[in-house]
Amino acid sequence: MNFTKTLKLLGAALLLSSASLTAEYKPIQMEKGDKEIAQYVTRIMEVYHYSKIKFDNDLSNEIFDEFFNYLDHNRYIFLKEDVEEFSIYKNLLDDMYKRGDLTFSVKLYNRYMQRLEERTEFIRQRLKEPFDFTVKEDMLLERDKVEWVESKEGLNEVWRKHLKNNILSMEMAEILNKEKLAESKKKDRKKRHQKAHQEKERAHSSG
């Protein structure tokens, strides 16, 4: 597989992974009944859940962190400014959900989709350019403990290395598959040769 084909396959895989989210994306807004549902769920969790969950500032902080962790565990999508902007809600979510106020959830989802569209566009454009595989670079694979990236340019650099690494991985996998296939064919030829030799020996001995 040549690099051009690899780039096309990689681009297709990465873009398809977000296509269902971005193709028909429109900013969401709270609809009729959402407030009552949020209040009901909050009440159920407080009163009827076996652990008697207490909606307070501590839980509010946990919910805040979990939102970002769930949406962007390895910190490839959000920027530092996004986290800082939404941090005003850190100690407010418990009271907001009790009131049925989903402002935080709606705004965060819309920002996530905005950033995801930016990443998707970057992938499209970057895969049109060649990668320099002669340069050795370090790349952090587990990014859940690192600081949030401060700028789009910085995140572009993270994604450039991510794409480069994926291309190399696909190339290596293709090479290994070819080697396994060649070895398999070699073994098959050897077996056929041995079988033919054995049949020849049997024919010779019976004659």
DABEL-V414175 format. One record per backbone hydrogen bond with DSSP energy under -0.5 kcal/mol. NH is the residue of the N-H (numbers start at 1). CO is the residue of the C=O. If there is no record, write none. Layout:
BEGIN
<<NH:CO> <NH:CO>>
END
This chain:
BEGIN
<<6:2> <7:3> <8:4> <9:5> <10:6> <11:7> <12:8> <13:9> <14:10> <15:11> <16:12> <17:13> <18:14> <18:15> <19:15> <20:16> <21:18> <22:18> <23:19> <25:22> <34:31> <37:33> <38:34> <39:35> <40:36> <41:37> <42:38> <43:39> <44:40> <45:41> <46:42> <47:43> <48:44> <49:44> <52:49> <53:45> <55:53> <56:54> <60:56> <61:57> <62:58> <63:59> <64:60> <65:61> <66:62> <67:63> <68:64> <69:65> <70:66> <71:67> <72:68> <75:72> <80:149> <82:79> <83:79> <84:80> <85:81> <86:82> <87:83> <88:85> <89:86> <90:87> <92:89> <93:89> <96:92> <97:93> <98:94> <99:95> <100:97> <101:96> <102:100> <106:102> <107:103> <108:104> <109:105> <110:106> <111:107> <112:108> <113:109> <114:110> <115:111> <116:112> <117:113> <118:114> <119:115> <120:116> <121:117> <122:118> <123:119> <124:120> <125:121> <126:122> <127:123> <128:125> <129:126> <133:131> <135:132> <136:134> <141:139> <143:141> <146:143> <155:151> <156:152> <157:153> <158:154> <159:155> <160:156> <161:157> <162:158> <163:159> <164:160> <165:161> <166:162> <167:163> <168:164> <169:165> <170:166> <171:167> <172:168> <173:169> <174:170> <175:171> <176:172> <177:173> <178:174> <179:175> <180:176> <181:177> <182:178> <183:179> <184:180> <185:181> <186:182> <187:183> <188:184> <189:185> <190:186> <191:187> <192:188> <193:189> <194:190> <195:191> <196:192> <197:193> <198:194> <199:195> <200:196> <201:197> <202:198> <203:199> <204:200> <205:201> <206:202> <207:203>>
END
